[in-house]
Amino acid sequence: MNIDKKENSLFSSLIFSALFIYAGLMSLWENENRFDYSKAAKNAKVITSLEKGDAIDTIAFTGEQDNSISLKDNYILPVNGFLKLNRFAEIYSWTKSEDKNHNTNWELSWNTGLDNNTRNQGISQTLNSGPVYPAEYKIGNLKINASNIHFIDEFRDIDTDKLTLSESAKSLRLEAQGKYFYKKSNKATDNNLGDERISYEGIPNGAIATYFGQIYTGRGIAKQFEFKASLISNLIQNDGILHHLVIGKHHEALVKFENHFSKLKWIVRIGGTLAVILGFNMLFSGFLYIFMAIPYIGRVVEAGVGLLSIFVGGFLSLGTIIFGALYAHPLVAATIVSAIAYLIYNLKSNAKKTKVNVQSVMTQELSSKISVSPEERFKCLVRLAVADGKCDEKEKQYIIKMGFKYGISKENMKLLFADAQKSESNKNVISTREDLISLVCLAMSDGFLSIKEVSFLNSFGKRMGLDIAAVQAVIEQVRTGKIANDIVQKAA
């Protein structure tokens, strides 16, 4: 492959990856802020009579479903028993694709559309897909416009033995087989290239149905709510309309609404996340050719692209979902922010109290073997660390951190560290409760005690012959300042 072709391929990857990432993230954001038709249905006023229905903003009306309404289609005779039909047309044809190594792949299969490529020349698609509605619906004495009607009941496949071909379909030589009506291609081929087929699915009628929407001049029409539409709105089925016909009584319909809304949100969440991950995979894969020529490394990088795409795409998608949900629910967001602010305030307030208590303990540490001098405290800490002849890198870094807490320079710490290690007192370090108190005070001098600091205090306590419970008791006493009186009484 020449350089120009590689650059064009990289440019295409960048464009398509950007589109996938943008569409995915926008879908996730709008999905969390989408029109809640389930909530709108719950808020709709239940009416039992159509009188004064025009004066009500949104209504819910339950009655007997008129099952005599027929659905008419070009390929079949009028059929009863369904609220809506979907017709799917497919053609057996070639599709052309290119893999990440820029190799051309061909596949002969059933497709909803006909690709314009060299292998499909001479064939055409004559059957088409589309929805099938009646002119209107009727529940009780309420007539409902079919325009913009929405359904949340499940579609079911319809076998051809329940349908009858129309005369125009017979003239096209359609033949029933299973769930499909097949049409042979005019072009004689061994591989059935150009064959077509159509299938149907429908929502079965029910004896009782509930309508949710608006009444105008005695007819059910779509209620359009205000919402922020975008280029992604149609893709994620977010139109702000309440104009729903649901099989079942009112309470049954509300359960269906809730389940359908939740299911749709999760479908978009999963689909949007996959789109973002795929976008990043296309983006990263665009640079793969740089490494593919290198033995072993190319395969490692190729595997890493997938993992990196999942991590980056998943992280961005999750963040978009969380922030989108918080934006859609400002009271929840305000509660979380308030809780975090309250937690931070409490932490800072407790830290101030702890600093005061620590200072109280330090000033009254009359029986401590360690001087109040920061340098002496640092040297004691070193002596305790090396008392057993071991002082690993983690302990050394902890000691340095404590030194910085006391304002000791790095250069001075090196000298003190060396001096403490040379001291003969290392062989007979006095490991008393006061020593541990001094170490706890040193660690808590800023009002906080990290998990790492607790771990090191437990380690030093163990060298003093104290168990974890004893160390934790000392920490808590220093935190509350109650240990100060004990020390004063001991000194007295």
GULUMTOR-406475 format. One record per residue: x, z, y of N, C-alpha, C in turn. Coordinates in steps of 0.05 Angstrom, whole numbers, plus 5000, padded with zeros to 4 digits. Layout:
N
XZYXZYXZY
...
end
This chain:
492
501750004976500050005000501750005025
501249835043502849825067502150045087
503850075107503550295126500950265142
500350015150497849985166495350075151
495350005125493050075109492850375106
495150515103495150805101494250935126
495050825149494250935175491250895179
490250665171487350615173485750805155
486850845131485551035113485551315124
487751395135487951665147486051695171
485851485187484051495210481151515200
480451365179477751385168477151665157
479151775144478852045133478352255155
479752215177479452405200476652375211
475652135214473052085226470852205208
470952135182468852235164469052535160
471452635158471752935155470553075179
471052975203470053095227466953095227
465752875218462852845216461753045197
462953065173461953255153462153545163
464453615175464753885185462853955207
462553765226460653805248457753825238
456953645220454253645210453753905194
455753985178455454225162455154475179
456854505199456854745216454354755233
453554525244451154505260448654565244
448654475219446354525201446154825195
448454955190448455235184447455395209
448455325232447655465257444655435262
443655185262440855145268439055255246
440055265221438455365199437855665203
439755815215439356095220437456145243
437155945260435455965284433055785282
432455695258430355495254427555615259
425555435263422855515266421855655240
420755895243419856045219416855985215
416355785199413555705194412155915177
413756065161412556285145411456505163
412956575184412056775203409656665219
409756415226407556295241404956295225
405256255198402856255181401756545179
403456745178402557015177401057095203
402056985225400857055251398256895257
397756685241395356525245392856695240
390856655257388356815255386656695233
385756875215384056785192381156755203
380056515198377256465206375656385181
373156455182371356375160369256175169
369256125196367355925207368855755227
368155505229369455325248368455355277
366455515281365355555308367455695325
367855595349369755695368372655675358
373055525337375755485326377655355346
376555185364378155045383379455235403
378355475407379355665426381655835415
382155805390384355965377386855805375
389055935381391655785381392355685354
392655855334393255775307391255915288
390355775268388355885250389255855220
387956015203388155985174385355975163
384755765149382055715139382155655109
380655805093380655775064377955665055
377955475037375455365027375855205002
373755074992373954904968375354644976
377154554959378654304964376954074954
376753874971375253624964377153454946
376553464920378253314901377353034896
375352944911374452664908376052474925
377852574942379452404959381452244942
381551984946383351814931385851744946
387951704932390551614943390951324935
391351154955391550864950394450774954
395350604935398150504937398150214929
400250074937400449784932400749724902
401949904887402749844859400749964839
399150144847397250274828394450284841
392450304823389750334832389350614844
387350644862386850914874386751134853
388051354859388251574840387251834853
385851994838384852254848386452484835
386052714846387352954834389953034846
390752894868393352964880393052984911
394553164923394653184952396352964964
398552904950400452714961402052594938
402852344940404652214921407252134935
409352144920411852024929412651804909
413151574920413951344903416951294906
418351274884421251224884421950954871
423250784886424050524876427050524872
427950404849430850394843431450114832
433950034835434949784824437549824809
437749684786440149714770442249534782
444349644794446249484809448949624810
450849474821453549564823453949724849
455549934847456450084871459550084871
460650054894463550034897464550284912
466650404903467750634916470750634914
472050804929474950824929475751114926
477651164907478451444902480651524922
481651774920483651874938486251724937
486651594914489151434911488651144920
486351094933485650834944485250624922
484450714898483850524877480850464878
480150204874477350124875475950184848
473650314849472150374825469350244827
468450134804465850004803464150164783
461550194790459650324772456950184772
456050124747453449994744451350204737
449450254754447450474750444950424766
443050604763440550584778441050704806
440350554827440750634854438250594871
437850764891435450744908435750504928
438150414932438550184950440549994938
440749754949442449544939444949524957
447249584945449749554960450449264965
451549204988452348934994455248894985
455548804960458248754950458148504933
460548414925460748154911459348144884
459248374871458048384844455048384845
453848434868450948444871449748184883
451447994886450547744898448647604879
446447494891444447354875442147524866
442247794871439947964864438848084890
436248164889435048294912433048504903
432448694920430648914914427948844926
425948824909423248754918421348994919
421849204903420249444903421349644924
419549804935420449994955419350274951
420650474963419850754961418050824985
416651044982415051145005413051354996
412051505016409951705010407151575010
405351704996402551614994400651835002
399251795024397351995034394551875035
392452045035389751955041389451925071
387151825080386651805108386252075121
385052265106384652535115384152715092
384352975097383753175077381253335085
380153485066377753635072377753895056
377454115070377054375058374454485068
372554525050369954615059368754405078
368054485102367054295122369154225143
371654295138373854245157375353985148
375253785165376853545161379553575174
381653485160384353535168385853265171
387153225193388752985197391052975178
391452745166393752705147396352675162
396252595187398652555203400252815206
402852815199404653045201403853275183
402253225163401453435144403853535129
404053795124406253915109405254045084
406854035063406154175038408454345029
407754575016409854745004409554784974
407354664963406954674934408954484921
409554534896411554384881410454104873
412153904874411553634863411953634833
410453474820410853434791410953144784
412653074765412852794756410252704743
409552454748407152344737407852124717
406852154693407351944673405651694679
406651474670405251224676402551194661
402051354640399551334625397251464641
397951604663395851714681395351534705
396751314706396551124728395750854718
394450694735393650424728394850224748
396250024738397449834755395349664770
395949604795394149434811394649144803
392848964813393148684806395748574819
396448664843398848564855401348654840
401248894828403448984812403748834786
401448764775401448604750402648324756
402048224780403147954786406147964789
407248204794410148244795411348294768
409648294747410448334719411648614715
410448814727411249094722410149184695
411749334680410949424654411549724652
409649874640409850164638411650244614
413350444620415050554598415850834606
414651034593415251314600414251384627
415951484644415151554672415751334692
416551094682417350874700415650624695
415250474717414250204715416750024720
417349854700419749684702419049404710
420949274724420648994731423348864724
423148664706425648524698426648344720
429248314721430448144741430047854735
429747694756429447404752432147274744
434347424748436947324740437547414712
437947234694438447304666441347404663
441547654655444247784651444147944626
446547994615446748164590446648464597
447248534621447448814628445048914645
442848774645440448854660440848874690
442948744700443448744729441048634744
440148784764437848684781435148784771
435048924748432449044739431649254759
429049284763427949474781425949664767
425449894779423450074769422450254791
419950354787418850544805417650774789
417651014802416551254790414951404811
413251584802411551734820411752034814
411552194835411152474833408852554852
407452774846405252854863404753154863
403253244883402453524885399553534874
399153664852396453684841394453834859
391953744859389853884874389254154861
387854314877386854574866383954604875
382654794862379854834869379554964897
381455144904381455284929384055214944
383855174970386155114986385855255013
388155305026388155435053389755255072
388455215096389755055116390855235139
393255175148394455315170395155115192
394155155216394754975237393055025262
392054815273390454835298387954665295
385754755308383354595308382854475335
382254215335381654075360379353895355
377253935370374753785367373753795338
374054025326372954065299374653965277
377153865283378853755262381553915262
382753935238385354075236387553885244
389153965263391353795273393853965274
396053825277398653955277399054135302
399954375298400654555320403754535324
404454425347407354395353408354635369
410154785357411355015371413854915386
414555065407416955005421419455095405
421354915403423854975389425954785399
428454865395430654695404431454485382
430554245387431154025368433953925373
435153815352437853705353437953465334
440353335333440753115315440553195286
440853455281440853565254438053655245
436253675263433653795258432153655235
432053385236430753235214432053275188
434753295188436253315164435553575149
435153795164434654055152431654115152
429953915159427053945159426054175178
427054165202426354355222424954205245
422254215245420754065264418854235282
418654495277417054665293414054625291
413254515268410354445265409054635244
406654735251404954875232402554695227
402554565205400354375197400554355167
399854575153400454605125397854635109
397854495087395654515068396754625042
395754865034396955005012394755064991
395355014966393555074944393455374940
390955484939390555774934389255914957
388556164952387356334973389356414994
388456535015390156605038392556765030
392156985015394357155008396357014989
395256844971397056694953398656494969
397456374989398856175006401056305022
400656555032402756685047405156745029
404756825004406956864986408556604982
407056384979408456124976410056055001
408956115024410356065049413056215050
412856475043415356635044417456535025
416556475000418456374980419656104988
417955924999418855655006420855675029
420255835049422055865072424755975064
424656185047427156305038428756105021
427455955004428755754987430055535004
428555445024429555225042432055325057
432055575067434255675082436755685064
436455775039438655795021439755515013
437955325010438755055003440554945026
439654985051441254885074443855045076
443855305071446355455072448355355051
447455305027449255205006450054925013
448154755020448854475027450654455051
450154605072451854605095454754695089
454954905073457555015065459054805049
457754675030459054465014459954235032
458354165052459053945070461554015086
461754265095464154355110466554355092
466354455068468554455049469454175042
467453995038468153715032469553585056
468653655080469953545104472853625106
473353875101476153975102477753855079
476453815056477853685034478653405040
476853255053477452985062479752985083
479553185101481653205122484353255110
484553455093487153525081488153305062
486253175047486952975028488052725042
487352685068488352455082491352455085
492552695083495452715086496952735059
495352715037496452755011498652545003
498252305013500052085005502952145012
503352325031506052395040507452535017
505952695001507152854980506852734952
505052544948504452444921506752314908
508652204923510952064912513052264902
512752514909514752714901513952834874
515552814853514852924827514153214828
512053294813511153574810509953674836
511353644859510353754884507753634892
507453364887504953234893502553354880
502853424854500653544839499953824849
502053974856501754244866500254234893
501054054910499754024936496853934933
496453754914493753654909491853874900
492854054883491254284874490754474897
492854504914492654694937490654594958
490254334960488354224979485554324973
484854314948482154404940481754704947
483754874940483455154945483455214975
485155074990485255115019482555025032
481454805022478854705033476654915028
476655025004474655234997474955475015
477455565019477955805035477155755064
478255545076477755495105474755425110
473755245093470955165097469055395091
469555545070467855775064467955985086
470356035096470656245118469056155143
469455905151468055815175464955805171
464155725147461255715141460055995142
461456185129460356455128460256575156
462356525172462256615200460056495216
459556235212457356105226454656215218
454256265192451756385183451256655195
453356825195453157095205452457095235
454056945250453656945279451056805287
450356605271447756465275445456655270
445556815249443457005243443257225265
445557315274445557515296444457405321
445057155327443957025351440956995349
439956935325437156905321435657165321
437057385316435757655316437257835335
436857805361438257965381438058265379
435658355369435358645366437258755344
437458595323439358675301442158675312
442858455327445558435338446058675357
444058745374444458965392444759225378
443359265356443559505340446359525328
447359305317450059305305452159365326
451959225349453859275371453759565380
451359675383451059945391452260135371
451860085345452960255324455960245325
457160005329460059975330461160125354
459760085377460660225402460560525398
458360625386458160915381460361015362
460960855342463060925323465760945337
466360735354468860735368469060975387
466761035401466761265419467261525404
465961555381466461795365469361815355
470461585347473261585337475161675360
474661555384476461625406476061915415
473462005415472862285422474162475402
473862415376475162585356478162585358
479262345365482162315367483162495390
481662505412482462685434482462975426
480363055412480163325402482463385383
482963195365485163235346487863265359
488363105380490863125395491163405408
488963505419489063765431489663985409
488263955386488664155365491564135353
492563885351495263855341497263985360
496863935386498664055406498564365405
496164465400495764755397497364865374
497164725351498664805327501664795332
502564585345505464545350506564765368
505164835389506165035408506165315396
504465365376504265625365505665645337
507265445331508565425305511065605304
510465865307512666065311514366095286
513266065263514766115238515865855226
515665635240516565375229519665375228
520665255208523565225205524664995222
522864855235523664615250523364665279
525364595295525164625324523064445335
522064515359520164335372521464085382
524064075382525563845392524863595375
524063375387523463135372525663045354
528163065363530462985347530663155322
530263425325530463595302528163545282
525763475293523563415275524163155259
525362965273526062715260528162765237
530162925243532162985223531063135200
529163315205527863465183526363275165
525063085177523562885162525362725144
527762655155529662505139530662675116
531262935122532363115101530363145078
527763165086525763185065525562935048
525962705061525762455047527962405027
530362505034532762455017533462705000
531662905001532363154986532663104956
530962914946531162864917533162634911
534662554931536562334927535362054929
532762034935531461774937530161744964
530361514976529061455001528661145002
526461054992526060764990525460645018
525160385018524760235044522160315057
520060355041517460425053517660695067
518960895054519261155066520861135092
522960975091524660935114523060825137
521460625132519760505153517760695164
516760875147514861075156516361275175
518761355167520261545183520861415211
521561165211522161025236519661015254
517360965241514860965256514261235269
514861445254514461715265516361765288
518761655285520761685306519861555332
518661325330517561185354515361345366
513761485349511561645359512661865377
515061965371516262175387518062075409
518061815413519461705435522461685431
523361685406526161655400526961365398
529061285411529861005411530960935383
530960675378531860575352534860635348
536460615369539360675367539760965361
538261145374538461425369537561505341
535461355331534461415304536661355283
538161145288540361075269542361305267
543061415291545061635291543861885278
541361945284540062185272539762155242
539061915234538761855205541361905190
543461795202546061835189546962125189
546462265211547162545213545662715193
543062655190541362815172542162765143
543062525136543862465109546462595102
548262635122550862765117550663065115
548463175126548163465128548163595101
549663825099549763975074547064105067
545364125088542764265084540964095066
541663845061539963685044539763795015
541863935007541864034980539964274977
539464414999537764644998535664635020
534164415020532064385040529864595036
529164745057527064945054524364805057
523064765035520464625034518264825035
517364905058515265105061512764975072
510665145074508165045085508464975114
510265115128510765055156512064775160
513764705140514964435141512764225139
510864255121508764065118507064055143
506464295154504864305179506264135201
508864165203510264015224510063715219
510263635193510063355187507263245193
505163405186502463325192502063295222
503063495238502863475267504263225277
506563165266507962925275506362675269
505162655245503562415238500962395254
499862625262497362625277497662665307
500062625316500562665345499062475363
498162245352496662055368493662085363
492862285347490062335343488862205318
490462025306489461875283491261925259
490161875235491761905211490961665193
492861485189492261245173492461305143
491461125127491561155098494461165089
496161005101499060995093500261265100
499561385123500761645131499861865111
497261855103496262055084497862025058
498361775050499861735025502661855026
503961815049506661925051506662235053
504662345066504362635068503862755040
502262615024501862704997504462694981
506062484986508662454972510562674980
510762735006512462955015511463225005
508863255005507663504995508363554965
508363334950509063354922511963444918
513763354936516563444935516863744942
514863844957514864124964513464294943
512464164922511064304901508164354906
506964194925504164224932502563994920
500164054911498463844900496863704923
495463494917494063344937491963514952
490563684937488463854949489664034970
492064144964493364314984494164165009
495263925005496063765028493563685045
491363615032488963545047487863775062
488164025050487164265064488764305090
491464265089493164295112492364085133
491963845125491263625143488663705158
486663795143484063865156484364105175
486064295168486464525186487864445211
489864265209491164165233489264005250
487563845237485663685252483663855268
482864075257480864255270482264465288
484964505284486364705300486064985289
484765025267484265295257486765415245
488765255239491165355227492865505247
492465465273494065595293493965895291
491566015287491266305285492666415261
492566255239493966345215496966375220
498166185234500966185239501666415258
500066465278500566685296500566945281
498566975263498367225249500767265230
501767045218504067055201506567145217
506767025242509067085258509067375267
506667485272506367755281507167945258
end
